[in-house]
Amino acid sequence: MSLLLYTAQACRMPHKIGFVVVSSSGHEDGFSARELMIHAPTVSGWRSPRFCQFPQEIVLQMVERCRIRKLQLLAHQYMIASKIEFYISESLPEYFAPYQAERFRRLGYVSLCDNEKTGCKARELKSVYVDAVGQFLKLIFHENYVNKYNIYNQVALVAINIIGDPADFGDKNNITSREKLIDHYLGHNPEDPALEGTFSGRSDYISPLDDLAFDMYQDPEVAQIIRKLDERKREAVQKERYDHAKKLKQAIADLQKVGERLGRYEVEKRCAVEKEDYDLAKEKKQQMARYRAQVYEQLELHGLLQGGEPEMRRPCALPLQPLAHPGSPRHQKPAPSPPQPAEVGPENPPADPVLQEQLSSHTLATPRCFAADPSPPAAGPVPPRNPTETLPYDERPLPATRKPQGDASGDPEISEADSRGAQRGGTVEPEPLTEKALREASFAIDVLGETLVAGAYSKMWSCREDALLALCKRLMELPVGTPKEDLKNTLRASVFLIRRAMKDIVISVFQASLKLLKMIITQYIPKHKLSKAETTHCVERTLPALLARTGDSSARLRVMASNFIQEMALFKEVRCLQIIPPALVQPLRANTSVHLAMSQVDLLARLLRDLGTENSGFTVDNVMKFAVSTLEHRVYEVREMAVRVILDVYRQHPALALEYLPPDDSSTRRNLLYKTIFEGFAKIDGRLTDAEIRAQKRAATEEAEKQKKEEIKALQGQLAALKEMEAEVQEKESGAVTAGSQDPQGRKAAPPGAPDAPDDHYWDNLCIFCGERSESFTEEGLDLHYWKHCLMLTRCGHCRQVVEISSLTEHLLTECDKRDEFGKCHRCSEAVPKEELPRHLKARECNPAKSEKLANRCPLCHENFTPGEEAWKAHLMSPTGCTMNLRKTHVLHKAQAPQRGKGPTAARSCSSVAKIGSKIPTPKGGLSKSSRRTHTQR
């Protein structure tokens, strides 16, 4: 009855459900949604595009229709969505057909933590318990939390795990009734707390090995070993072999620590590769290999891997298998396994304490933080996932089912797959060839022998790989004197097997075929001096298969195939044949897959840079025709690669490339691709693009507007200051006139009609510097007069401020923005640029200056003249005065001013006004600090 109970509950136990990504709304380069199909310590997961629109969407298809019990999400440390919604459907809706969206049924949503408390250094593992039936699961990601690390406003998901059981296995009510019947027969109470948390007491028991935390911490290879040992432990419990089950339980516990340590080593190795510290990466790789070999040796030594697991003997070529649950109808093997031999021997002895000591000495004492702490294994960003670690479900090879040969004696716990794995050691021959294989490979059998060809046709990937490696070794050992005909036949038979192996889904077999092909082209043919026809045969027969693998669903296989084609095209034996370039410029068909199209265009771009267009098989004509036609492809990434190819051709042949493109005009530039192409041409030629020209014009306009506003503001301040200054001067002059009109006894002494007493409006419309009076001298008119026409003022040629000519030297030495560039000559006392000062002093050609009490010094004509304030006016304004005053020419053509200020009173007034003006603080471009500066540039 215990066997019945175990079987019934095992069939309905929830387990890990495999899935594939059907669609996503977008992703950042290198972080596709397909990354979610892989669980390993080094995975990077999915990321949305930068500055994307929300919500973002991902649709998953489970391997079968199932009842989902639990969903687990591992969030990114800082690219965190505020909310994630879940929808489920029985079938995939037709998105382009109307009224089909209701096929998805909303399950609910979860909110994620913004991670501010941890400083965005931990990851949140969210578990959601649901009860829903379907085959398609849709996740909708809402807007991200804002933090200083997420500068592109992205959301991300590192991993997702689906746990459930098959919905088609049987009716739930029937299972429940059977459970109650069994519990009643055994006398179990479902509410008994003693059974809580045990496998036999709960129908919703979920194995810890199916938890997401297990895969995200464990080395993938060790994780598969643990699952196999766990399966054997359940079989031992089923057969009541409890001592052996106890031994397996202890081994599983130790292996979990081993897997965590190997996972940590792998992360450290990836970090070292990212930092280009290859010595440390090599050290970590060797450390992992030594540690792994030691652990496997201990497992085999203590009888836990009896029968020779293939994964144990070849840890680097581990093919992961789907997580098939024994109760799932769709995971049943296609052919029933032969019956296990009866158990005749005694149970295995208890676990040897030596194994526990050996494994425990190497285990990692780090706690399982995922269960209580959402932090990831590493606090920093996880390095990009290496695609060699794990494979998606649809890429994992299934072991072949066949009858074991020879004596099947041994431990009855060893499954048939384990027995077949022992053949890896070479003790058992591969299965015989079928009639179809004999007919298909008759020529290869005649040349290479039936044993080797049988290995290449075997259902076991290890035999197929060994056959190719053995053939490679045989070809390398052929002596030089072998007849040419035998050499050619051997080559053709080998190419036949290579073509077959290139279609293999196991990566190690595909790698072995590439190794064999490379050896034939680069060593076998040159060594035996075979003709170019043999090299042509090798390339022409294998190139179509290689190109087809560049469109494979496995990213790793695509990269390997593309890299090998590029490498093969650069072989000196192949380059001269010019076979590969013409194959890459063949037009893309309408039904060509996206991966294949992208790989072909990418290969074309890479080889074009390596080979050029001179005697390489590439010409400007065939490359440009291919690239221009590819601009019409339906996929944006393919069109973008075609633009890159066109730009590469333009760099080498600008004139020829333009012949295949439409004219560069406004109608053509409406097409975004052609606009990108022509702007790329401009950058290559060193010309400014339209966008850059517009940006420069916009910047110049803004700068001009800004400068104009600053000038207007400065002039407004200037006018206000001048108005205030004139008011103060008028007030002082009126007070002085009033005081002078009385005698010492206080009597008024001003005779009627005295000419020296100006009225209150004397200073109106009067320039206080040159004495000119005009009706046009309003506030704005005086401003213009000072700026352009006053003969007593000038503009500094370095800071553009308006100063009195008499104080120009002082301004250049003490106040000008460029004052640090001037020095004073001790002979002429004028300001001279420092760069010219040594030559100026050495030449001694300047006119020596006199003392200020003896003469004034003009900074324009460099002449000495009579001292005093009035002398400046006579020198600068009279026709016979300064010959270098450029404003004088303009004044001589004007009509004589109606009135000029005369006498010492006016002179004194002007001087006092200038002194008052010197006290008014102004910004740059306003009034000068000098007593003689009054205005700035407009």
Secondary structure, DSSP 8 states (H G I E B T S, - for coil): -HHHHHHHHHHH--EE--EEEEEES---TT--GGGGG--STT---EE--TT--S-EEEEEEEEEEEEEEEEEEEE-SSS-BSEEEEEEESS---TTSTT-GGGSEEEEEEE----TTTTS-S--EEEEEEEEEEEEEEEEE--B---SS-TT---EEEEEEEEEEESSSS-HHHHHHHHHHHHHHHT--TT-GGGTTSTTT-TT---GGGSHHHHHHS-HHHHHHHHHHHHHHHHHHHTT-HHHHHHHHHHHHHHHHHHHHHHHHHHHHHHHHHTT-HHHHHHHHHHHHHHHHHHHHHHHHTTTTTT--HHHH-GGG--------TT-GGGS-SS---------S-------HHHHHHHHTT------HHHH----SSSS------TTS---GGGS---------S---S-TTS-HHHHHHGGGGTSS------HHHHHHTHHHHHHH-HHHHHHHT-SSHHHHHHHHHHHHHHHHH--TTS-HHHHHHHHHHHHHHHHHHTT-SSHHHHHHHHHHHHHIIIIIHHHTT--HHHHHHHHHHHHHHHHHHTT-S-HHHHHHHHHHHHHHHTSHHHHTTT-HHHHHTS---TT--HHHHHHHHHHHHHHHHHH-SSSSS--HHHHHHHHHHHTT-SSHHHHHHHHHHHHHHHHH-HHHHHTTS---SHHHHTSHHHHHHHHHHHHHHT---HHHHHHHHHHHHHHHHHHHHHHHHHHHHHHHHHHHHHHHHHHHHHHHHHHHTB-TTS-B---TT-TT---TTTTTTB-TTT-BB-TT-SHHHHHHIIIII-TTEEE-TTT--EEEGGGHHHHHHHTSTTGGGEEE-TTT--EEETTTHHHHHHHT-S-----TTT-EE-TTT--EE--SHHHHHHHHHSTTS-SS-HHHHHHHTS---S-B--HHHHHHHHHHHHHHHTTS---TTS--SSTT--B---
